[in-house]
Every structure is written in C-alpha cells, then in structure tokens.
C-alpha cells in the first residue's frame, strides 16, 4: 500500500499529527495529494499537539522569502483555502478562519507577524 492512501487507514488523531508534521517538513505537495484523494478530510477540526493552533495558524507562521521561488507554497495556500471553501459553508469557514488560539491570536495575526504577506492578502 502506498503512502498516499494512509489517511484511509489511520485514525483522526494520527491524521492530525501527520498533517502538522508534514507542514513542519514543508511537504506541501504530499498534503495536497492526500487531500485530493480524501476530499472530505476534516482538517478544520485538527489542532496541533498542544490542542491550541489550527492548520491555518501553522500555515500563517511559515515565512517565505519574496526573492525565492515560492510557487509551491503559494499554490498550497490557495489549495487549502479552496479545499476549505468546498467543505465548509460560509459561516463555518468564517468561524474557522477567525478561530483564536489560547493567546487570542488568529491565523492572520500569525501570518502578519511572520511576514506571510500572501496569506494576509487573500480574499477568503
């Protein structure tokens, strides 16, 4: 069995850990492929190991240099937002995007702090 089908055989907690680990390792294409094969995976329910931050919070903390080729990362951000729009109604999407961590910060706070301007400028 290839690793692309891993989501179909692991439980929700392992999926959460997997996604956050892949984000940490910057394996954006792998996450995208997994979500394409599992189009209703509830990533909006996932929280980091501390139970504090969502996947959007984590994406917001990823800094990218405007001088480097960041097309894979920027495409990944677009893909994740499209994925969320396809799975959540407008109210739930707004709720998820504006969810605060225990420090009271949203993903947008993290994106602006870490210089993730692309994320800050997106039209949700």
Rosetta silent file (secondary structure, phi, psi, omega in degrees, C-alpha in Angstrom):
SEQUENCE: XXXXXXXXXXXXXXXXXXXXXXXXXXXXXXXXXXXXXXXXXXXXXXXXXXXXXXXXXXXXXXXXXXXXXXXXXXXXXXXXXXXXXXXXXXXXXXXXXXXXXXXXXXXXXXXXXXXXXXXXXXXX
SCORE:     score description
SCORE:     0.000 S_00000001
   1 L     0.000  130.476 -179.107    0.000    0.000    0.000 S_00000001
   2 L   -81.010  163.584 -175.308    1.489    3.370   -0.948 S_00000001
   3 H   -72.209  -12.851  178.777    1.725    6.259    1.491 S_00000001
   4 H   -66.743  -28.908 -179.138   -0.787    8.337   -0.466 S_00000001
   5 H   -93.226   13.956 -175.057   -3.638    6.203    0.899 S_00000001
   6 H   -61.242  -32.625 -177.664   -2.503    6.474    4.505 S_00000001
   7 H   -63.676  -28.249 -178.271   -5.433    8.688    5.522 S_00000001
   8 H   -75.314  -11.679 -176.113   -7.913    5.950    4.821 S_00000001
   9 L  -118.596   -3.559  179.720   -6.293    3.614    7.357 S_00000001
  10 L  -112.012  156.496 -178.314   -5.295    5.834   10.278 S_00000001
  11 L   -80.916  173.159 -174.817   -7.499    7.447   12.897 S_00000001
  12 H   -57.180  -42.610 -179.379   -8.244   11.139   13.306 S_00000001
  13 H   -62.425  -42.481  177.975   -5.552   11.749   15.925 S_00000001
  14 H   -66.854  -36.631  177.499   -2.864   10.254   13.721 S_00000001
  15 H   -60.371  -44.868  178.305   -4.144   12.295   10.775 S_00000001
  16 H   -57.098  -51.185 -179.212   -3.752   15.462   12.822 S_00000001
  17 H   -59.966  -41.862  179.484   -0.198   14.560   13.790 S_00000001
  18 H   -59.670  -49.673 -177.643    0.595   13.593   10.211 S_00000001
  19 H   -62.150  -45.215 -179.907   -0.641   16.894    8.772 S_00000001
  20 H   -66.677  -35.642  177.189    1.201   19.041   11.283 S_00000001
  21 H   -66.640  -42.760  178.917    4.393   17.020   10.798 S_00000001
  22 H   -66.101  -36.208  174.458    4.165   17.348    7.013 S_00000001
  23 H   -62.751  -44.784  178.558    3.610   21.098    7.366 S_00000001
  24 H   -58.853  -38.893 -179.668    6.673   21.289    9.600 S_00000001
  25 L   -84.824   -0.577  179.188    8.661   19.385    6.956 S_00000001
  26 L    60.344   36.986  176.739    7.234   21.591    4.191 S_00000001
  27 L   -91.424   63.193 -174.043    5.850   18.594    2.302 S_00000001
  28 H   -64.356  -41.729 -178.604    3.061   20.643    0.752 S_00000001
  29 H   -62.856  -38.974  179.649    2.635   18.511   -2.361 S_00000001
  30 H   -64.278  -43.394  177.856    2.197   15.369   -0.264 S_00000001
  31 H   -62.390  -44.637  179.798   -0.528   17.010    1.844 S_00000001
  32 H   -60.136  -44.621  179.280   -2.250   18.234   -1.302 S_00000001
  33 H   -61.855  -42.381  179.953   -2.173   14.770   -2.877 S_00000001
  34 H   -63.609  -41.592  179.877   -3.609   13.204    0.269 S_00000001
  35 H   -70.681  -33.013  175.916   -6.432   15.724    0.426 S_00000001
  36 H   -63.889  -34.356  178.781   -7.204   15.263   -3.258 S_00000001
  37 H   -83.488  -17.030 -179.733   -7.660   11.556   -2.573 S_00000001
  38 L  -130.308   71.795 -168.066   -9.643   12.221    0.621 S_00000001
  39 L   -67.261   -4.506  179.080  -11.744   15.259   -0.347 S_00000001
  40 L  -122.137   21.271  177.306  -13.729   15.392    2.909 S_00000001
  41 L   -61.547  125.536 -172.741  -10.901   15.006    5.424 S_00000001
  42 L   -80.829   64.481 -177.768  -11.922   17.338    8.303 S_00000001
  43 H   -63.319  -20.507  178.271   -8.720   19.364    8.531 S_00000001
  44 H   -69.291  -14.940  177.351  -10.726   22.226   10.047 S_00000001
  45 H   -92.838  -10.740 -174.233  -11.064   20.082   13.191 S_00000001
  46 L   -75.728  137.909  174.274   -7.338   19.438   13.508 S_00000001
  47 L  -127.373  154.483  179.706   -5.336   21.067   16.279 S_00000001
  48 L   -64.903  178.308 -175.259   -1.608   20.924   16.966 S_00000001
  49 L   -58.998  -26.706  178.618   -0.111   18.635   19.619 S_00000001
  50 L   -86.731   -2.900 -178.841   -0.873   21.203   22.332 S_00000001
  51 L    69.118   31.004 -170.591   -4.506   21.402   21.207 S_00000001
  52 L  -117.644  -46.405 -172.364   -4.062   25.089   20.582 S_00000001
  53 L  -113.577  146.002  177.579   -3.487   26.029   16.940 S_00000001
  54 L   -86.566  175.537  176.229   -5.277   25.081   13.728 S_00000001
  55 H   -61.895  -36.308  177.899   -3.688   24.221   10.423 S_00000001
  56 H   -66.301  -38.185  174.906   -4.277   27.814    9.301 S_00000001
  57 H   -57.117  -46.105 -178.484   -2.403   29.101   12.354 S_00000001
  58 H   -64.681  -43.542  178.031    0.522   26.885   11.365 S_00000001
  59 H   -60.821  -38.705  178.795    0.420   27.963    7.716 S_00000001
  60 H   -61.069  -28.451 -178.082    0.421   31.574    8.899 S_00000001
  61 L   -82.796   -6.133 -177.323    3.708   31.023   10.757 S_00000001
  62 L   -84.101  114.081  178.488    5.544   29.839    7.661 S_00000001
  63 L   -84.967  141.965  173.005    7.747   32.623    6.402 S_00000001
  64 L  -133.265  143.329  179.184    8.719   32.727    2.775 S_00000001
  65 L   -84.573  134.397  179.353   11.215   34.977    1.092 S_00000001
  66 L   -69.744  -15.069 -179.477    9.888   37.016   -1.792 S_00000001
  67 L   -84.559  -21.689 -178.240   13.241   36.503   -3.518 S_00000001
  68 L   -88.437  166.994  173.932   12.973   32.705   -3.605 S_00000001
  69 L   -80.204  103.362 -176.537   10.752   30.575   -5.821 S_00000001
  70 L  -108.133   16.081 -177.715    7.793   30.108   -3.508 S_00000001
  71 H   -53.431  -44.364  179.499    5.289   28.921   -6.080 S_00000001
  72 H   -60.052  -41.535 -179.982    4.771   25.509   -4.395 S_00000001
  73 H   -68.186  -43.909 -179.788    3.994   27.133   -1.035 S_00000001
  74 H   -65.696  -39.607  175.580    1.724   29.805   -2.517 S_00000001
  75 H   -63.503  -36.353  178.373   -0.108   27.176   -4.565 S_00000001
  76 H   -63.884  -44.312  177.386   -0.501   25.145   -1.378 S_00000001
  77 H   -58.605  -47.497  178.815   -2.120   28.083    0.436 S_00000001
  78 H   -59.486  -42.585 -179.809   -4.541   28.530   -2.475 S_00000001
  79 H   -62.183  -47.390 -178.719   -5.296   24.810   -2.477 S_00000001
  80 H   -60.622  -43.906  179.626   -6.020   24.699    1.276 S_00000001
  81 H   -66.135  -38.499  175.890   -8.382   27.668    1.085 S_00000001
  82 H   -64.053  -42.650  178.282  -10.165   26.158   -1.900 S_00000001
  83 H   -58.799  -45.262  179.884  -10.415   22.845   -0.039 S_00000001
  84 H   -65.419  -41.991  178.775  -11.956   24.596    2.957 S_00000001
  85 H   -62.666  -33.073  179.576  -14.399   26.539    0.775 S_00000001
  86 H   -76.215  -18.527 -175.396  -15.519   23.278   -0.833 S_00000001
  87 H  -110.460  -16.471 -176.540  -16.142   21.622    2.533 S_00000001
  88 L  -123.579  142.903  173.332  -17.496   24.377    4.762 S_00000001
  89 L   -72.773  171.435 -173.578  -20.410   26.739    4.380 S_00000001
  90 H   -57.505  -41.853 -179.064  -19.687   30.461    4.572 S_00000001
  91 H   -67.054  -45.133  179.929  -20.406   30.754    8.307 S_00000001
  92 H   -66.060  -37.473  177.441  -18.285   27.743    9.290 S_00000001
  93 H   -62.796  -46.783  178.575  -15.462   28.944    7.041 S_00000001
  94 H   -61.040  -42.364  177.625  -15.525   32.378    8.642 S_00000001
  95 H   -59.489  -46.322 -178.281  -15.587   30.781   12.092 S_00000001
  96 H   -65.461  -46.086 -178.452  -12.595   28.600   11.239 S_00000001
  97 H   -62.532  -34.900 -177.112  -10.559   31.399    9.682 S_00000001
  98 L   -95.819    8.736  179.635  -11.179   33.646   12.694 S_00000001
  99 L   -62.437  135.302 -179.763  -10.604   30.963   15.330 S_00000001
 100 L   -99.840  145.137  173.739   -8.331   32.167   18.095 S_00000001
 101 L   -83.347 -177.287 -176.810   -5.603   30.162   19.793 S_00000001
 102 L   -64.484  -20.729  176.933   -5.108   30.293   23.562 S_00000001
 103 L   -85.897   -0.640  179.685   -3.089   33.509   23.171 S_00000001
 104 L    84.944   13.619 -177.797   -6.068   35.145   21.438 S_00000001
 105 L   -99.807  144.415  172.671   -4.427   35.194   18.003 S_00000001
 106 L   -95.531  174.175  176.582   -5.976   34.228   14.695 S_00000001
 107 H   -60.259  -35.384  178.855   -4.097   32.772   11.728 S_00000001
 108 H   -63.737  -38.318  175.529   -3.999   36.288   10.258 S_00000001
 109 H   -58.161  -47.901 -179.515   -2.177   37.557   13.352 S_00000001
 110 H   -64.202  -43.377 -179.301    0.477   34.872   12.883 S_00000001
 111 H   -60.504  -42.978 -179.704    0.743   35.483    9.145 S_00000001
 112 H   -69.665  -38.693  179.342    1.309   39.212    9.636 S_00000001
 113 H   -64.213  -40.520 -176.784    3.810   38.655   12.476 S_00000001
 114 L   -89.450    3.023  176.328    5.828   36.134   10.435 S_00000001
 115 L    78.570   22.413  179.463    5.743   38.185    7.241 S_00000001
 116 L   -86.053   73.931 -173.329    3.482   35.846    5.302 S_00000001
 117 H   -64.003  -35.110  179.044    2.061   38.674    3.195 S_00000001
 118 H   -58.558  -47.020  179.374    0.459   36.409    0.617 S_00000001
 119 H   -61.378  -40.358 -178.746   -1.660   34.799    3.319 S_00000001
 120 H   -65.532  -30.219 -175.324   -2.576   38.240    4.718 S_00000001
 121 H   -90.477   -2.721 -176.705   -3.804   39.481    1.349 S_00000001
 122 L   -66.292  146.640  174.977   -6.043   36.554    0.498 S_00000001
 123 L   -98.741  105.143 -178.049   -9.723   37.083   -0.113 S_00000001
 124 L   -75.480    0.000    0.000  -11.466   34.418    1.926 S_00000001
